[in-house]
Amino acid sequence: MDIKVTLNPNPKAKPTDTSTLGFGKIFTDHMFRWTWDKDQGWHDARIVPFERLSIHPASTVLHYGSEIFEGLKAYRRADGKVQLFRPIENIRRMNNSAERLCLPEMPEDDAMQALLEFVRLEQDWTPADKGTSLYLRPFMFGDDESLGVHAVHHAEFLIIASPVGSYYKEGLNPVKIMIEDQDVRAVRGGTGYAKCGGNYAASNRAGERAEQMGYSQVLWLDGVERKYIEEVGAMNVMFKIGDEIVTPKLTGSILPGITRKSCIELLKDEGYNINERLLPVEELAQAMTDGTLEEAWGCGTAAVISPIGELCYKEHKYTVNNNEIGELSQHLYDTVTGIQWGEIEDKYGWTVEV
């Protein structure tokens, strides 16, 4: 694929104080764009100066939510080089999301080339301080200039990037989670396994209620029986119950997380008893009551591992592991981030040097 590059004639000064970066507030000098239409397919791949988008008021994305996105990071190693963590998994998941939303799928090789060339151009924006990274946001939307409801005939794919600070400025502290038993996030047969904006917008109401009650995120139950544990906010979730590690199985309503997949593969390789299965909320409540729930944690791109110190279900509050990070949670965090930042040997072939 031929990618045309137009350099920004007015590059910005790069931030020097990583403690003020936050998340997704500062953007690099360029963005990648790729256009698709029904007659030509994918064409006109280019890297251009970062700028605002201009779209027609009738664009499909504005009226019918024809949009998907991904999130991954570039990491600065100790030797100064930059690498990505399992980027092919993001590309494949994005194609799965595209198929569900009737958006065009991308050739994997071309999408990988686009990602690598874009990061290579912007790699100087990747901070070097511990815990920091260059967050990459690929996204796609339909922009047909018509109010008719139909499959997308014209779409745009973009990649933008933002240097981000450490997720854990004050240490890896456990969070408080509320088990939601009113709203549902997704149902089997719906869009739960796709990474699309509508899933996140629909979760905001429950998230606001939880925040008002002092909880940082919501733990969702399945949308049909409201009986089985699914995922936490923007992360997958895992529990250590006795000698078993349980994570909800992928039934079509749960996002197939890349950090989740990595944790499962690491734990299996290390000989742990880990199972992907249906986990009834009453079983979890019993484990919290009798003390067999030893650890609980969320896992996702932003936080990597987020230990859970308190769970609330039907107004009953349960403390997990004395509200401290557990040994296994810490081990997973150290191992995954060690591979991501090049501090631990990558024997799985997960990293890709830019």
C-alpha positions in Angstrom: 0.0 0.0 0.0 1.3 3.4 -1.0 0.9 5.9 1.9 1.2 9.6 1.0 2.8 11.7 3.7 2.2 15.4 4.2 4.3 16.8 7.1 2.9 19.3 9.4 4.7 22.6 8.7 4.1 23.9 12.2 5.0 21.0 14.6 4.1 21.6 18.3 6.5 21.5 21.2 6.4 18.1 22.9 5.4 18.1 26.5 8.3 17.7 29.0 6.4 17.2 32.2 4.7 13.8 32.0 2.9 14.3 35.3 0.5 16.7 33.6 -0.3 14.5 30.5 -3.5 13.0 31.8 -5.3 10.8 29.2 -6.2 11.8 25.7 -5.8 15.6 26.1 -2.8 16.3 24.0 -2.5 15.1 20.4 0.5 14.6 18.1 1.2 16.5 14.9 -0.3 14.1 12.4 -3.1 11.6 11.8 -3.6 8.7 9.4 -6.6 8.7 7.0 -7.9 6.1 4.7 -11.1 6.3 2.6 -13.4 3.5 1.5 -16.4 3.5 -0.8 -18.5 0.8 -2.2 -17.2 1.1 -5.8 -13.4 1.6 -5.2 -12.9 -0.2 -1.9 -10.0 1.2 0.3 -8.0 4.0 -1.4 -6.2 7.3 -0.8 -4.1 6.2 2.3 -2.3 9.3 3.7 -0.7 10.7 6.7 -1.6 14.4 7.1 -1.3 17.2 9.7 -3.7 16.7 12.6 -6.8 18.8 12.0 -10.5 19.0 12.7 -12.8 16.9 10.6 -15.5 18.3 8.3 -18.5 16.1 7.7 -22.0 16.4 6.2 -24.8 17.1 8.7 -26.6 14.0 7.4 -23.6 11.7 7.8 -24.5 8.2 8.8 -22.4 8.2 12.0 -24.3 11.2 13.4 -27.7 9.6 13.0 -27.3 5.8 13.2 -24.1 5.3 15.2 -22.1 3.7 12.4 -18.8 3.9 14.3 -16.1 1.6 15.8 -12.8 2.2 17.5 -9.8 0.5 19.1 -7.2 1.4 21.7 -3.6 0.4 22.0 -0.3 1.8 23.1 3.3 2.4 21.9 5.9 1.9 24.7 9.4 3.4 25.0 11.9 0.8 26.0 15.0 1.4 28.1 17.2 1.2 25.0 15.1 4.1 23.5 13.3 2.1 20.9 9.5 2.0 20.6 7.4 -1.1 20.4 3.7 -2.1 20.2 1.9 -4.8 22.1 0.0 -7.4 20.1 -1.3 -4.9 17.5 -2.5 -7.6 15.1 -5.1 -8.5 17.8 -6.5 -5.0 17.7 -6.7 -5.1 13.9 -8.5 -8.4 14.0 -10.9 -7.2 16.7 -11.6 -4.1 14.7 -12.5 -6.1 11.7 -14.9 -8.2 13.8 -16.5 -5.0 15.0 -16.7 -3.7 11.4 -18.5 -6.9 10.3 -21.0 -6.5 13.1 -21.7 -2.8 12.3 -21.7 -3.3 8.5 -18.6 -1.2 8.1 -15.8 -2.2 5.7 -13.2 -4.7 6.9 -9.5 -3.8 6.3 -6.8 -6.1 4.8 -4.7 -7.0 7.8 -1.3 -6.4 6.2 -2.4 -2.9 5.0 -3.8 -2.0 8.4 -0.6 -3.1 10.1 1.5 -1.1 7.6 -0.6 2.0 8.3 -0.2 1.6 12.0 3.6 1.1 11.9 4.3 3.9 9.5 2.1 6.3 11.5 3.8 5.4 14.8 7.2 5.5 13.2 6.5 9.1 12.1 5.2 10.1 15.5 7.5 8.0 17.7 9.3 11.0 19.2 6.0 11.7 21.0 6.4 8.5 23.0 7.3 9.5 26.6 10.0 7.6 28.4 9.0 7.9 32.1 7.8 4.7 33.8 4.1 4.0 33.2 3.8 6.5 30.4 3.1 5.6 26.7 1.8 6.9 23.4 -1.9 6.0 23.2 -3.2 5.1 19.7 -6.8 5.5 18.8 -7.8 3.9 15.4 -11.4 4.5 14.5 -13.8 4.2 11.6 -17.1 5.8 10.8 -19.7 5.9 8.0 -20.3 9.2 6.4 -22.9 8.6 3.7 -24.6 11.9 3.1 -28.1 10.5 3.3 -30.7 10.0 6.0 -31.7 6.6 4.7 -31.1 3.6 6.9 -28.9 1.2 5.0 -25.4 -0.4 5.1 -22.6 2.1 4.8 -21.5 3.0 1.2 -18.7 5.4 2.3 -16.4 5.3 5.3 -13.3 6.9 6.8 -10.7 5.2 8.9 -8.3 7.3 11.0 -5.6 6.9 13.5 -4.8 9.6 16.0 -2.3 9.5 18.9 -1.9 11.0 22.3 1.0 10.8 24.8 -0.5 9.7 28.1 0.7 9.7 31.7 0.8 6.9 34.2 -2.6 5.3 35.0 -1.4 4.8 38.6 0.1 8.1 39.7 -0.3 7.1 43.4 0.4 3.4 43.2 -1.6 0.3 42.2 -4.5 0.9 44.6 -7.7 -1.2 44.6 -10.9 0.3 43.3 -14.5 0.1 44.6 -17.0 -1.6 42.2 -20.8 -1.7 42.2 -22.6 -4.7 40.7 -25.4 -3.2 38.5 -28.7 -5.0 38.7 -30.9 -2.4 36.8 -29.4 -1.4 33.5 -27.8 -3.9 31.2 -24.8 -3.2 28.9 -25.4 -5.7 26.1 -27.2 -8.9 25.1 -26.1 -12.0 23.2 -26.8 -11.3 19.5 -26.3 -7.6 20.0 -23.1 -5.5 19.7 -21.5 -6.4 23.1 -18.5 -8.1 21.5 -17.9 -5.1 19.1 -16.0 -2.0 20.2 -18.5 0.6 19.2 -19.4 3.9 20.8 -23.0 3.0 21.4 -22.0 0.4 24.0 -20.2 3.0 26.0 -22.9 5.6 25.7 -25.5 3.1 27.0 -23.4 2.4 30.0 -23.1 6.0 31.2 -26.3 6.1 33.2 -25.3 3.3 35.5 -21.8 4.6 35.7 -23.1 8.0 36.9 -25.3 6.3 39.5 -22.3 4.3 40.7 -20.1 7.4 40.9 -22.6 9.2 43.0 -22.5 6.3 45.5 -18.7 6.5 45.7 -17.9 3.6 43.3 -15.5 4.0 40.4 -17.1 1.6 38.0 -20.0 -0.8 37.4 -19.8 -4.6 37.2 -22.4 -5.7 34.6 -24.6 -8.7 34.7 -25.9 -10.5 31.5 -28.7 -8.8 29.7 -31.0 -11.8 29.4 -31.2 -13.4 32.9 -29.4 -10.7 34.8 -27.7 -13.5 36.6 -24.2 -14.0 35.2 -21.2 -11.7 35.7 -20.0 -10.1 32.5 -17.4 -7.3 32.6 -16.4 -4.2 34.5 -17.0 -0.8 32.9 -14.4 -0.6 30.2 -12.5 -3.7 31.3 -12.8 -7.4 31.5 -12.8 -9.0 35.0 -11.2 -12.0 36.7 -11.7 -13.6 40.1 -9.6 -15.9 42.2 -12.0 -18.2 44.1 -10.1 -20.7 46.1 -7.6 -22.4 43.8 -9.6 -21.5 40.7 -9.3 -18.4 38.6 -12.5 -17.5 36.8 -13.2 -15.1 34.1 -16.6 -14.8 32.3 -16.7 -16.8 29.0 -17.2 -14.9 25.8 -20.8 -15.4 24.9 -21.1 -12.6 22.3 -22.0 -9.9 24.8 -18.6 -9.4 26.3 -15.7 -7.5 24.6 -12.9 -10.0 23.8 -10.1 -8.0 25.5 -6.5 -8.3 24.4 -5.2 -7.8 28.0 -7.7 -10.5 29.1 -6.4 -12.9 26.4 -2.8 -12.2 27.5 -3.6 -12.8 31.2 -5.3 -16.1 30.3 -2.4 -17.3 28.2 0.1 -16.3 30.9 -1.8 -18.0 33.7 -2.2 -21.2 31.6 1.5 -21.2 30.8 2.3 -20.9 34.5 0.1 -23.8 35.4 -2.8 -22.0 37.1 -6.3 -23.4 37.1 -8.0 -20.8 35.1 -11.5 -21.3 33.6 -13.6 -19.2 31.2 -17.1 -20.0 32.3 -20.5 -18.6 33.3 -20.2 -17.1 36.8 -23.6 -16.6 38.6 -23.6 -13.5 40.7 -25.0 -15.5 43.6 -21.9 -17.8 43.4 -19.7 -14.7 43.6 -21.8 -13.3 46.5 -21.3 -16.6 48.3 -17.6 -16.5 47.7 -17.5 -13.0 49.1 -19.5 -14.1 52.1 -17.5 -17.2 53.0 -14.1 -15.6 52.2 -13.2 -17.9 49.3 -13.0 -14.9 47.0 -9.3 -14.2 47.5 -8.7 -11.6 44.7 -10.6 -9.8 42.0 -9.3 -7.5 39.3 -10.2 -5.8 36.0 -7.9 -6.0 33.0 -7.8 -3.7 30.0 -5.5 -1.6 27.8 -5.6 1.6 29.9 -5.0 0.2 33.4 -3.6 -3.2 32.4 -4.6 -4.7 35.8 -6.9 -2.8 38.2 -7.3 -4.6 41.5 -10.8 -4.6 43.1 -10.9 -3.9 46.9 -14.6 -3.6 47.4 -17.7 -5.0 45.7 -21.3 -3.8 46.4 -24.3 -6.1 45.5 -27.8 -5.2 46.5 -26.5 -2.7 49.1 -24.3 -5.3 50.7 -20.6 -4.3 50.7 -17.9 -6.9 50.6 -14.2 -6.2 51.1 -11.8 -8.2 48.9 -8.3 -9.1 50.2 -8.4 -6.5 53.0 -8.7 -3.8 50.2 -5.2 -4.5 49.2 -3.7 -5.7 45.8 -3.3 -9.4 45.8 -0.2 -11.4 45.0 -1.5 -12.7 41.7 -2.9 -9.3 40.6 0.5 -7.8 41.2 2.3 -10.6 39.4 0.1 -10.2 36.3 0.6 -6.4 36.3 4.4 -6.8 36.6 4.6 -9.4 33.9 2.3 -7.8 31.3 3.8 -4.3 31.8 7.3 -5.8 31.9 6.8 -7.3 28.4 5.1 -4.1 27.1 8.0 -1.9 28.2 10.7 -4.4 27.2 11.8 -5.1 30.7 10.9 -8.8 30.6 11.8 -11.2 27.7 8.9 -11.6 25.3 8.9 -15.3 24.8 5.4 -15.2 23.2 6.2 -13.0 20.3 3.7 -10.4 21.4 5.7 -7.2 20.8 6.4 -5.5 17.5 9.3 -3.1 17.2 8.5 0.1 15.3 
